[in-house]
Amino acid sequence: MTTRAGMLIATGALVAGTVTVLPASATPRPEPTPRPLAPLVWSGCATKAYPKLQCATLDVPLNHDDPVGRSITLALTRIAHTAKDPKDYQGPLLVNPGGPGGSGRTMAGFVAASLPAKVAEQYDIIGFDPRGVGRSEPALDCRPGHFDPVRPDSVPLGAESESAGVERARSFAEACGTKHGDVLPYIDTVSTARDVDAIRAALGAPRLNYLGYSYGTYLGAVYARLYPERVRRFALDSVVNPQGVWYEDNIAQDYAFDTRHKDFMAWVARRNTTYKLGTDPAEVEAAWYRMREALGKSPAGGKVGPGELEDTFLPGGYYNGYWPKLAEAFSAYVNDKDAAPLTRAYESHAAADAADDNGYSVYTSVQCRDAKWPRDWNVWRADNWDVHAKAPFSTWNNAWYNAPCAFWPVDSLTPPDVSNDEVPPVLILQATDDAATPYEGAVALNRMVGGSSLVVEEGGGNHGVTLGGNDCMDEHLATYLATGEVPRGDGQSEADAVCAALPEPEPPASGKKRGGTEAAAPTGGTVLHGLLGHVR
Protein backbone atom coordinates (compact mmCIF):
# COMPACT_ATOMS: atom_id res chain seq x y z
CA MET A 1 0.00 0.00 0.00
CA THR A 2 -2.87 -0.17 5.85
CA THR A 3 -4.77 2.50 4.14
CA ARG A 4 -5.24 3.95 0.73
CA ALA A 5 -3.83 7.35 1.34
CA GLY A 6 -0.74 5.39 1.75
CA MET A 7 -1.50 3.32 -1.33
CA LEU A 8 2.12 3.23 -2.07
CA ILE A 9 2.70 2.94 -5.85
CA ALA A 10 6.30 2.07 -6.19
CA THR A 11 5.91 1.23 -9.79
CA GLY A 12 7.60 -0.65 -12.56
CA ALA A 13 7.06 0.34 -16.16
CA LEU A 14 5.77 -1.55 -19.12
CA VAL A 15 6.55 1.52 -21.19
CA ALA A 16 10.24 2.28 -21.40
CA GLY A 17 11.34 5.75 -20.46
CA THR A 18 14.45 7.68 -21.27
CA VAL A 19 17.50 6.68 -19.32
CA THR A 20 19.75 9.61 -18.66
CA VAL A 21 23.25 9.85 -17.32
CA LEU A 22 23.66 10.80 -13.73
CA PRO A 23 23.25 14.55 -13.33
CA ALA A 24 25.96 16.52 -11.62
CA SER A 25 23.91 16.42 -8.42
CA ALA A 26 23.93 12.61 -8.42
CA THR A 27 27.22 11.66 -10.08
CA PRO A 28 29.57 9.69 -7.83
CA ARG A 29 32.18 12.14 -6.68
CA PRO A 30 34.26 12.94 -3.63
CA GLU A 31 31.84 13.71 -0.84
CA PRO A 32 32.01 17.02 1.02
CA THR A 33 33.83 16.60 4.29
CA PRO A 34 31.16 15.01 6.48
CA ARG A 35 30.33 16.27 9.92
CA PRO A 36 31.45 13.95 12.72
CA LEU A 37 28.77 11.38 13.48
CA ALA A 38 27.75 10.95 17.09
CA PRO A 39 27.72 7.33 18.23
CA LEU A 40 24.32 5.69 17.90
CA VAL A 41 22.69 5.23 21.28
CA TRP A 42 20.36 2.23 21.25
CA SER A 43 17.57 1.85 23.78
CA GLY A 44 14.79 -0.66 24.16
CA CYS A 45 11.54 0.07 22.33
CA ALA A 46 9.98 -3.37 22.52
CA THR A 47 6.63 -4.15 21.02
CA LYS A 48 4.45 -7.16 21.76
CA ALA A 49 5.38 -8.65 18.40
CA TYR A 50 9.08 -7.74 18.59
CA PRO A 51 10.27 -7.70 22.21
CA LYS A 52 13.96 -7.32 21.30
CA LEU A 53 13.47 -4.22 19.17
CA GLN A 54 15.80 -1.30 19.90
CA CYS A 55 15.62 2.31 18.74
CA ALA A 56 18.06 5.12 18.04
CA THR A 57 18.18 8.40 16.14
CA LEU A 58 20.74 9.81 13.74
CA ASP A 59 21.19 13.42 12.68
CA VAL A 60 22.08 13.91 9.02
CA PRO A 61 22.42 17.03 6.86
CA LEU A 62 19.23 18.26 5.24
CA ASN A 63 21.44 19.10 2.27
CA HIS A 64 24.29 16.64 1.98
CA ASP A 65 26.21 19.16 -0.11
CA ASP A 66 26.18 21.45 2.93
CA PRO A 67 27.23 19.11 5.73
CA VAL A 68 27.64 21.87 8.31
CA GLY A 69 24.19 23.29 7.59
CA ARG A 70 20.80 22.36 8.95
CA SER A 71 20.28 18.85 10.33
CA ILE A 72 17.31 16.54 10.20
CA THR A 73 16.79 13.43 12.31
CA LEU A 74 16.28 9.85 11.14
CA ALA A 75 14.52 7.30 13.36
CA LEU A 76 16.21 3.89 13.37
CA THR A 77 15.41 0.46 14.79
CA ARG A 78 17.52 -2.63 15.32
CA ILE A 79 17.32 -6.30 16.12
CA ALA A 80 20.89 -7.02 17.22
CA HIS A 81 22.78 -10.07 15.99
CA THR A 82 23.00 -13.02 18.34
CA ALA A 83 25.70 -15.13 16.69
CA LYS A 84 28.07 -16.27 19.42
CA ASP A 85 31.13 -16.68 17.21
CA PRO A 86 32.42 -13.28 16.01
CA LYS A 87 33.42 -14.92 12.71
CA ASP A 88 29.73 -15.52 11.99
CA TYR A 89 28.78 -11.85 12.25
CA GLN A 90 28.10 -10.39 8.79
CA GLY A 91 27.39 -6.76 9.66
CA PRO A 92 24.24 -4.66 9.31
CA LEU A 93 21.32 -5.62 7.06
CA LEU A 94 19.33 -2.47 6.29
CA VAL A 95 15.71 -3.11 5.30
CA ASN A 96 13.25 -0.86 3.50
CA PRO A 97 9.55 -1.60 2.78
CA GLY A 98 9.11 0.76 -0.16
CA GLY A 99 6.99 3.78 -0.80
CA PRO A 100 8.21 6.34 -1.17
CA GLY A 101 6.67 7.30 2.15
CA GLY A 102 6.65 3.92 3.87
CA SER A 103 7.74 3.66 7.49
CA GLY A 104 10.45 1.06 7.96
CA ARG A 105 10.87 0.97 11.72
CA THR A 106 8.78 -2.16 12.25
CA MET A 107 10.38 -3.86 9.26
CA ALA A 108 13.52 -4.77 11.26
CA GLY A 109 11.52 -6.91 13.66
CA PHE A 110 9.54 -8.58 10.90
CA VAL A 111 12.61 -9.49 8.84
CA ALA A 112 14.47 -10.78 11.89
CA ALA A 113 11.51 -12.97 12.83
CA SER A 114 10.88 -14.19 9.27
CA LEU A 115 14.37 -15.15 8.14
CA PRO A 116 15.70 -18.54 9.23
CA ALA A 117 17.15 -18.10 12.73
CA LYS A 118 20.61 -19.23 11.58
CA VAL A 119 20.63 -16.40 9.03
CA ALA A 120 19.02 -13.68 11.14
CA GLU A 121 21.45 -14.22 14.01
CA GLN A 122 24.36 -13.24 11.76
CA TYR A 123 23.10 -9.70 11.13
CA ASP A 124 22.19 -6.53 12.94
CA ILE A 125 18.89 -5.97 11.15
CA ILE A 126 18.24 -2.25 10.82
CA GLY A 127 14.99 -0.48 9.98
CA PHE A 128 14.52 3.23 9.48
CA ASP A 129 11.99 5.90 8.69
CA PRO A 130 13.37 7.77 5.66
CA ARG A 131 13.58 11.55 5.68
CA GLY A 132 10.17 13.10 6.10
CA VAL A 133 8.53 9.84 7.24
CA GLY A 134 6.98 8.76 10.53
CA ARG A 135 9.21 9.26 13.56
CA SER A 136 11.92 11.00 11.55
CA GLU A 137 11.96 14.77 11.95
CA PRO A 138 10.62 16.85 10.40
CA ALA A 139 7.73 14.62 9.32
CA LEU A 140 5.73 15.93 6.37
CA ASP A 141 1.96 16.40 6.44
CA CYS A 142 0.97 18.74 3.66
CA ARG A 143 -2.80 18.72 3.85
CA PRO A 144 -4.40 16.65 6.61
CA GLY A 145 -7.64 15.01 5.56
CA HIS A 146 -6.86 15.11 1.85
CA PHE A 147 -8.45 11.66 1.45
CA ASP A 148 -11.45 12.16 3.72
CA PRO A 149 -14.58 10.57 2.23
CA VAL A 150 -16.56 11.00 0.15
CA ARG A 151 -14.35 12.35 -2.63
CA PRO A 152 -15.71 13.26 -6.06
CA ASP A 153 -15.92 10.40 -8.54
CA SER A 154 -12.39 9.76 -9.76
CA VAL A 155 -13.57 9.55 -13.38
CA PRO A 156 -14.17 13.18 -14.44
CA LEU A 157 -17.39 13.01 -16.41
CA GLY A 158 -17.53 16.69 -17.25
CA ALA A 159 -15.56 19.92 -17.27
CA GLU A 160 -16.77 20.89 -13.80
CA SER A 161 -15.74 17.57 -12.30
CA GLU A 162 -12.34 17.71 -13.94
CA SER A 163 -11.76 21.31 -12.82
CA ALA A 164 -12.57 20.31 -9.26
CA GLY A 165 -10.03 17.50 -9.42
CA VAL A 166 -7.37 19.78 -10.84
CA GLU A 167 -8.01 22.36 -8.15
CA ARG A 168 -7.80 19.70 -5.44
CA ALA A 169 -4.42 18.54 -6.77
CA ARG A 170 -3.18 22.10 -7.10
CA SER A 171 -4.27 22.86 -3.54
CA PHE A 172 -2.31 19.89 -2.22
CA ALA A 173 0.85 20.99 -4.04
CA GLU A 174 0.45 24.56 -2.81
CA ALA A 175 -0.09 23.34 0.76
CA CYS A 176 3.14 21.33 0.56
CA GLY A 177 5.02 24.38 -0.63
CA THR A 178 3.54 26.57 2.10
CA LYS A 179 4.16 24.14 4.98
CA HIS A 180 7.36 22.43 3.90
CA GLY A 181 8.95 24.59 1.22
CA ASP A 182 12.22 24.72 3.13
CA VAL A 183 12.71 20.94 2.96
CA LEU A 184 11.01 19.96 -0.31
CA PRO A 185 14.17 20.47 -2.42
CA TYR A 186 15.81 17.73 -0.35
CA ILE A 187 13.04 15.12 -0.25
CA ASP A 188 14.17 12.88 -3.09
CA THR A 189 15.70 9.47 -3.72
CA VAL A 190 19.30 10.60 -4.13
CA SER A 191 19.18 12.46 -0.81
CA THR A 192 17.67 9.39 0.83
CA ALA A 193 20.41 7.21 -0.63
CA ARG A 194 22.97 9.52 0.91
CA ASP A 195 21.13 9.15 4.22
CA VAL A 196 21.52 5.39 3.82
CA ASP A 197 25.25 5.86 3.53
CA ALA A 198 25.25 8.00 6.65
CA ILE A 199 23.48 5.15 8.46
CA ARG A 200 26.15 2.76 7.21
CA ALA A 201 28.89 5.06 8.50
CA ALA A 202 27.20 5.52 11.87
CA LEU A 203 27.00 1.75 12.21
CA GLY A 204 30.75 1.53 11.57
CA ALA A 205 30.31 -0.81 8.62
CA PRO A 206 32.69 -0.57 5.65
CA ARG A 207 30.06 -2.15 3.41
CA LEU A 208 26.29 -2.47 3.56
CA ASN A 209 23.86 -5.38 3.24
CA TYR A 210 20.38 -4.42 2.09
CA LEU A 211 16.90 -5.88 1.54
CA GLY A 212 14.53 -3.53 -0.26
CA TYR A 213 10.99 -4.07 -1.45
CA SER A 214 9.09 -2.12 -4.12
CA TYR A 215 10.34 1.50 -4.17
CA GLY A 216 13.08 0.20 -1.89
CA THR A 217 14.52 -1.58 -4.95
CA TYR A 218 14.96 1.76 -6.70
CA LEU A 219 16.48 3.30 -3.58
CA GLY A 220 18.89 0.38 -3.41
CA ALA A 221 19.81 0.67 -7.09
CA VAL A 222 20.49 4.39 -6.71
CA TYR A 223 22.62 3.76 -3.61
CA ALA A 224 24.60 1.10 -5.46
CA ARG A 225 25.30 3.52 -8.31
CA LEU A 226 26.45 6.24 -5.93
CA TYR A 227 28.51 3.98 -3.66
CA PRO A 228 29.38 0.76 -5.51
CA GLU A 229 32.42 0.10 -3.35
CA ARG A 230 30.18 0.04 -0.25
CA VAL A 231 27.78 -2.62 -1.53
CA ARG A 232 28.07 -6.10 0.02
CA ARG A 233 24.84 -8.08 -0.46
CA PHE A 234 21.81 -6.38 -1.99
CA ALA A 235 18.49 -8.22 -2.38
CA LEU A 236 15.81 -6.35 -4.34
CA ASP A 237 12.24 -7.69 -4.20
CA SER A 238 9.51 -6.50 -6.62
CA VAL A 239 11.44 -4.15 -8.80
CA VAL A 240 10.68 -0.62 -9.93
CA ASN A 241 11.53 -0.14 -13.59
CA PRO A 242 14.27 2.51 -13.40
CA GLN A 243 13.70 3.38 -17.06
CA GLY A 244 10.26 4.84 -16.39
CA VAL A 245 10.42 6.87 -13.19
CA TRP A 246 7.86 8.13 -12.51
CA TYR A 247 5.20 9.28 -15.00
CA GLU A 248 5.58 6.37 -17.40
CA ASP A 249 5.80 3.87 -14.56
CA ASN A 250 2.45 5.04 -13.26
CA ILE A 251 0.78 4.82 -16.65
CA ALA A 252 2.18 1.33 -17.10
CA GLN A 253 0.83 0.41 -13.69
CA ASP A 254 -2.69 1.41 -14.73
CA TYR A 255 -2.70 -1.35 -17.33
CA ALA A 256 -1.21 -3.87 -14.92
CA PHE A 257 -3.72 -3.19 -12.14
CA ASP A 258 -6.61 -3.46 -14.55
CA THR A 259 -5.32 -6.87 -15.62
CA ARG A 260 -4.93 -7.95 -12.00
CA HIS A 261 -8.46 -6.75 -11.20
CA LYS A 262 -9.71 -8.93 -14.06
CA ASP A 263 -7.77 -11.83 -12.51
CA PHE A 264 -9.72 -11.23 -9.30
CA MET A 265 -13.03 -11.13 -11.19
CA ALA A 266 -12.15 -14.47 -12.79
CA TRP A 267 -11.28 -15.91 -9.36
CA VAL A 268 -14.71 -14.84 -8.09
CA ALA A 269 -16.42 -16.38 -11.13
CA ARG A 270 -14.72 -19.71 -10.48
CA ARG A 271 -16.26 -19.67 -6.99
CA ASN A 272 -19.81 -18.84 -7.95
CA THR A 273 -21.20 -21.37 -5.48
CA THR A 274 -19.81 -19.18 -2.71
CA TYR A 275 -20.26 -15.66 -4.04
CA LYS A 276 -23.16 -16.08 -6.47
CA LEU A 277 -22.02 -13.32 -8.78
CA GLY A 278 -21.93 -15.37 -11.98
CA THR A 279 -19.67 -17.88 -13.69
CA ASP A 280 -18.51 -15.58 -16.48
CA PRO A 281 -15.67 -13.21 -15.45
CA ALA A 282 -17.08 -10.51 -17.72
CA GLU A 283 -20.44 -10.86 -16.00
CA VAL A 284 -18.79 -10.52 -12.58
CA GLU A 285 -16.81 -7.47 -13.72
CA ALA A 286 -19.99 -5.85 -15.06
CA ALA A 287 -21.59 -6.37 -11.65
CA TRP A 288 -18.62 -4.66 -10.01
CA TYR A 289 -18.98 -1.61 -12.26
CA ARG A 290 -22.72 -1.51 -11.57
CA MET A 291 -21.86 -1.47 -7.87
CA ARG A 292 -19.48 1.40 -8.54
CA GLU A 293 -22.20 3.33 -10.36
CA ALA A 294 -24.69 2.74 -7.53
CA LEU A 295 -22.20 3.99 -4.94
CA GLY A 296 -21.88 7.20 -6.92
CA LYS A 297 -25.55 7.83 -6.18
CA SER A 298 -25.58 6.54 -2.59
CA PRO A 299 -22.20 6.01 -0.89
CA ALA A 300 -22.10 2.97 1.39
CA GLY A 301 -22.22 3.98 5.02
CA GLY A 302 -21.84 7.57 3.94
CA LYS A 303 -18.17 6.76 3.29
CA VAL A 304 -17.70 4.57 0.21
CA GLY A 305 -18.25 6.30 -3.09
CA PRO A 306 -16.68 5.31 -6.41
CA GLY A 307 -13.21 6.56 -5.51
CA GLU A 308 -13.27 4.89 -2.11
CA LEU A 309 -14.45 1.67 -3.75
CA GLU A 310 -11.39 1.71 -6.00
CA ASP A 311 -9.22 2.43 -2.96
CA THR A 312 -10.76 -0.54 -1.15
CA PHE A 313 -10.21 -3.04 -3.96
CA LEU A 314 -6.78 -1.79 -5.03
CA PRO A 315 -5.01 -3.72 -2.21
CA GLY A 316 -6.32 -6.87 -3.87
CA GLY A 317 -4.04 -6.00 -6.76
CA TYR A 318 -1.08 -6.11 -4.39
CA TYR A 319 -1.99 -9.24 -2.47
CA ASN A 320 -4.51 -11.94 -3.34
CA GLY A 321 -4.82 -12.90 0.31
CA TYR A 322 -7.34 -10.05 0.51
CA TRP A 323 -9.55 -11.52 -2.22
CA PRO A 324 -11.89 -13.62 -0.06
CA LYS A 325 -12.93 -10.73 2.20
CA LEU A 326 -13.23 -8.34 -0.73
CA ALA A 327 -15.38 -10.87 -2.57
CA GLU A 328 -17.58 -11.28 0.51
CA ALA A 329 -18.17 -7.53 0.65
CA PHE A 330 -18.86 -7.41 -3.10
CA SER A 331 -21.34 -10.31 -2.89
CA ALA A 332 -23.12 -8.94 0.16
CA TYR A 333 -23.65 -5.57 -1.51
CA VAL A 334 -24.90 -7.02 -4.80
CA ASN A 335 -26.89 -10.02 -3.60
CA ASP A 336 -28.06 -9.02 -0.13
CA LYS A 337 -28.21 -5.23 -0.49
CA ASP A 338 -25.99 -5.19 2.60
CA ALA A 339 -23.41 -2.38 2.55
CA ALA A 340 -21.95 -3.08 5.99
CA PRO A 341 -19.24 -5.54 4.85
CA LEU A 342 -18.17 -3.09 2.14
CA THR A 343 -17.92 -0.29 4.69
CA ARG A 344 -15.84 -2.53 6.95
CA ALA A 345 -13.57 -3.44 4.05
CA TYR A 346 -13.06 0.25 3.31
CA GLU A 347 -12.21 0.95 6.94
CA SER A 348 -9.76 -1.96 6.98
CA HIS A 349 -8.00 -1.37 3.65
CA ALA A 350 -8.53 2.22 2.60
CA ALA A 351 -9.57 4.71 5.29
CA ALA A 352 -6.77 7.24 5.74
CA ASP A 353 -5.28 8.27 9.06
CA ALA A 354 -2.50 10.67 10.02
CA ALA A 355 0.21 8.14 9.13
CA ASP A 356 -1.27 7.85 5.64
CA ASP A 357 -1.41 11.62 5.26
CA ASN A 358 2.30 11.64 6.12
CA GLY A 359 3.06 8.79 3.72
CA TYR A 360 1.26 10.48 0.85
CA SER A 361 3.00 13.78 1.55
CA VAL A 362 6.39 12.07 1.26
CA TYR A 363 5.27 10.02 -1.74
CA THR A 364 4.40 13.12 -3.73
CA SER A 365 7.44 15.00 -2.50
CA VAL A 366 9.84 12.29 -3.66
CA GLN A 367 8.18 11.39 -6.94
CA CYS A 368 7.51 14.96 -8.00
CA ARG A 369 11.09 15.97 -7.17
CA ASP A 370 12.84 12.87 -8.54
CA ALA A 371 11.88 13.23 -12.20
CA LYS A 372 10.07 15.48 -14.63
CA TRP A 373 6.27 15.28 -14.96
CA PRO A 374 4.10 17.02 -17.57
CA ARG A 375 3.24 20.52 -16.44
CA ASP A 376 0.54 20.89 -19.09
CA TRP A 377 -2.73 19.40 -17.81
CA ASN A 378 -3.81 18.74 -21.39
CA VAL A 379 -1.13 16.02 -21.56
CA TRP A 380 -2.50 14.35 -18.43
CA ARG A 381 -6.05 14.54 -19.76
CA ALA A 382 -5.19 12.99 -23.12
CA ASP A 383 -2.98 10.25 -21.69
CA ASN A 384 -5.37 9.19 -18.97
CA TRP A 385 -8.47 9.11 -21.14
CA ASP A 386 -6.53 7.00 -23.61
CA VAL A 387 -5.46 4.55 -20.90
CA HIS A 388 -8.88 4.59 -19.20
CA ALA A 389 -10.52 3.42 -22.43
CA LYS A 390 -8.45 0.22 -22.21
CA ALA A 391 -7.90 -0.12 -18.47
CA PRO A 392 -10.67 1.60 -16.50
CA PHE A 393 -10.24 0.04 -13.06
CA SER A 394 -7.95 2.62 -11.44
CA THR A 395 -6.51 4.83 -14.17
CA TRP A 396 -8.16 8.09 -13.15
CA ASN A 397 -7.85 7.28 -9.46
CA ASN A 398 -4.11 6.95 -9.99
CA ALA A 399 -4.00 10.08 -12.13
CA TRP A 400 -5.46 12.20 -9.34
CA TYR A 401 -3.13 10.53 -6.83
CA ASN A 402 -0.14 11.79 -8.81
CA ALA A 403 -1.68 15.01 -10.16
CA PRO A 404 0.01 17.31 -7.60
CA CYS A 405 3.19 16.73 -9.61
CA ALA A 406 1.69 18.85 -12.40
CA PHE A 407 1.78 21.81 -10.01
CA TRP A 408 4.68 20.95 -7.73
CA PRO A 409 6.37 24.04 -6.25
CA VAL A 410 9.92 22.65 -6.62
CA ASP A 411 11.68 21.93 -9.91
CA SER A 412 12.28 18.30 -10.81
CA LEU A 413 15.65 16.55 -10.99
CA THR A 414 16.93 14.18 -13.66
CA PRO A 415 16.78 10.55 -12.52
CA PRO A 416 20.12 8.77 -12.40
CA ASP A 417 21.12 6.00 -14.74
CA VAL A 418 21.46 3.06 -12.35
CA SER A 419 23.42 0.87 -14.77
CA ASN A 420 26.20 -0.71 -12.76
CA ASP A 421 29.00 -3.19 -13.36
CA GLU A 422 31.00 -2.39 -10.23
CA VAL A 423 29.05 -4.23 -7.53
CA PRO A 424 29.04 -7.81 -6.22
CA PRO A 425 26.19 -10.01 -7.43
CA VAL A 426 22.79 -8.46 -6.68
CA LEU A 427 19.81 -10.78 -6.11
CA ILE A 428 16.60 -9.68 -7.87
CA LEU A 429 13.31 -11.36 -6.91
CA GLN A 430 10.09 -10.86 -8.86
CA ALA A 431 6.63 -12.29 -9.56
CA THR A 432 5.69 -12.47 -13.23
CA ASP A 433 2.19 -11.00 -12.73
CA ASP A 434 2.95 -8.33 -10.12
CA ALA A 435 0.79 -5.29 -10.91
CA ALA A 436 2.51 -2.72 -8.69
CA THR A 437 5.95 -3.35 -10.17
CA PRO A 438 5.47 -5.27 -13.41
CA TYR A 439 7.89 -8.00 -14.44
CA GLU A 440 9.50 -5.88 -17.15
CA GLY A 441 11.09 -3.71 -14.46
CA ALA A 442 12.95 -6.65 -12.97
CA VAL A 443 14.14 -7.72 -16.41
CA ALA A 444 15.34 -4.19 -17.14
CA LEU A 445 17.28 -3.88 -13.89
CA ASN A 446 18.75 -7.36 -14.29
CA ARG A 447 20.15 -6.29 -17.65
CA MET A 448 21.45 -3.00 -16.25
CA VAL A 449 23.34 -4.44 -13.27
CA GLY A 450 26.22 -6.64 -14.29
CA GLY A 451 26.44 -9.98 -12.53
CA SER A 452 22.96 -9.78 -11.03
CA SER A 453 20.71 -12.82 -10.72
CA LEU A 454 16.95 -12.89 -11.35
CA VAL A 455 14.73 -15.29 -9.38
CA VAL A 456 11.16 -15.43 -10.68
CA GLU A 457 7.91 -16.54 -9.09
CA GLU A 458 6.19 -17.94 -12.18
CA GLY A 459 2.50 -17.05 -12.33
CA GLY A 460 2.57 -15.13 -9.07
CA GLY A 461 0.72 -11.85 -8.84
CA ASN A 462 1.58 -10.64 -5.36
CA HIS A 463 3.77 -7.63 -4.71
CA GLY A 464 6.57 -8.72 -2.38
CA VAL A 465 7.54 -12.35 -2.93
CA THR A 466 9.98 -13.12 -0.11
CA LEU A 467 9.13 -13.66 3.57
CA GLY A 468 5.47 -13.95 2.60
CA GLY A 469 5.04 -17.71 2.53
CA ASN A 470 6.79 -18.95 -0.63
CA ASP A 471 9.43 -21.35 0.71
CA CYS A 472 11.25 -21.54 -2.61
CA MET A 473 11.69 -17.78 -2.91
CA ASP A 474 12.64 -17.58 0.76
CA GLU A 475 15.32 -20.23 0.31
CA HIS A 476 16.98 -18.21 -2.45
CA LEU A 477 16.98 -15.12 -0.22
CA ALA A 478 18.29 -17.01 2.81
CA THR A 479 21.08 -18.69 0.82
CA TYR A 480 22.16 -15.35 -0.60
CA LEU A 481 22.24 -13.62 2.77
CA ALA A 482 24.07 -16.55 4.37
CA THR A 483 26.68 -17.18 1.66
CA GLY A 484 26.49 -14.47 -1.00
CA GLU A 485 25.75 -17.15 -3.60
CA VAL A 486 23.19 -16.49 -6.35
CA PRO A 487 21.67 -18.94 -8.83
CA ARG A 488 22.91 -18.91 -12.42
CA GLY A 489 20.70 -19.93 -15.30
CA ASP A 490 21.60 -21.50 -18.63
CA GLY A 491 21.19 -18.27 -20.56
CA GLN A 492 18.10 -19.52 -22.37
CA SER A 493 15.75 -17.21 -20.47
CA GLU A 494 15.89 -14.04 -18.44
CA ALA A 495 15.39 -15.96 -15.20
CA ASP A 496 18.28 -17.62 -13.39
CA ALA A 497 15.88 -19.60 -11.19
CA VAL A 498 12.11 -20.13 -11.16
CA CYS A 499 9.78 -20.87 -8.27
CA ALA A 500 6.14 -21.86 -8.53
CA ALA A 501 3.55 -19.40 -7.30
CA LEU A 502 1.62 -20.11 -4.13
CA PRO A 503 -1.85 -21.64 -4.56
CA GLU A 504 -4.71 -19.20 -4.93
CA PRO A 505 -6.57 -18.31 -1.74
CA GLU A 506 -9.88 -19.98 -1.03
CA PRO A 507 -13.07 -18.71 0.62
CA PRO A 508 -13.42 -19.39 4.35
CA ALA A 509 -14.54 -22.87 5.27
CA SER A 510 -18.26 -23.44 5.00
CA GLY A 511 -20.17 -22.65 8.14
CA LYS A 512 -18.30 -19.48 8.92
CA LYS A 513 -20.42 -16.41 8.84
CA ARG A 514 -20.05 -14.61 5.54
CA GLY A 515 -19.06 -10.99 5.93
CA GLY A 516 -18.42 -11.50 9.63
CA THR A 517 -15.89 -9.60 11.67
CA GLU A 518 -14.03 -12.55 13.18
CA ALA A 519 -10.30 -12.22 12.61
CA ALA A 520 -8.24 -15.12 11.37
CA ALA A 521 -4.66 -15.47 12.54
CA PRO A 522 -2.50 -13.37 10.22
CA THR A 523 -0.39 -15.25 7.71
CA GLY A 524 3.16 -14.29 6.78
CA GLY A 525 1.84 -12.74 3.60
CA THR A 526 -0.73 -10.68 5.46
CA VAL A 527 1.90 -9.35 7.88
CA LEU A 528 4.32 -8.57 5.06
CA HIS A 529 1.75 -6.73 3.00
CA GLY A 530 0.61 -4.76 6.01
CA LEU A 531 4.19 -3.55 6.42
CA LEU A 532 4.73 -2.87 2.73
CA GLY A 533 1.63 -0.80 3.16
CA HIS A 534 0.56 -0.44 -0.46
CA VAL A 535 1.68 3.12 -0.15
CA ARG A 536 1.51 4.23 -3.68
Secondary structure, 3 states (H helix, E strand, C coil): CCCHHHCCCCCCCCCCCCCCCCCCCCCCCCCCCCCCCCCCCCEECCCCCCCCCEEEEEEEECCCCCCCCCEEEEEEEEECCCCCCHHHCCEEEEEECCCCCCCCCCHHHHHHHHCCHHHHCCEEEEEEECCCCCCCECCCCCCCCCCCCCCCCCCCCCHHHHHHHHHHHHHHHHHHHHHHCCCHHHCCHHHHHHHHHHHHHHCCCCCEEEEEECHHHHHHHHHHHHCHHHEEEEEEECCCCCCCCCHHHHHHHHHHHHHHHHHHHHHHHCCHHHHCCCCCHHHHHHHHHHHHHHHHHCCECCCECHHHHHHHHCHHHHCHHHHHHHHHHHHHHHHHCCCHHHHHHHHHHCCCCHHHHHHHHHHHHHHHHHCCCCCCHHHHHHHHHHHHHHCCCCHHHHHHHHHHHHHCCCCCCCCCCCCECCCCCCEEEEECCCCCCCHHHHHHHHHHECCCEEEEEECCCCCCCCCCCCHHHHHHHHHHHHHCCCCCCCCCCCCCEEEECCCCCCCCCCCCCCCCCCCCCCCHHHHHHHHHCCCC
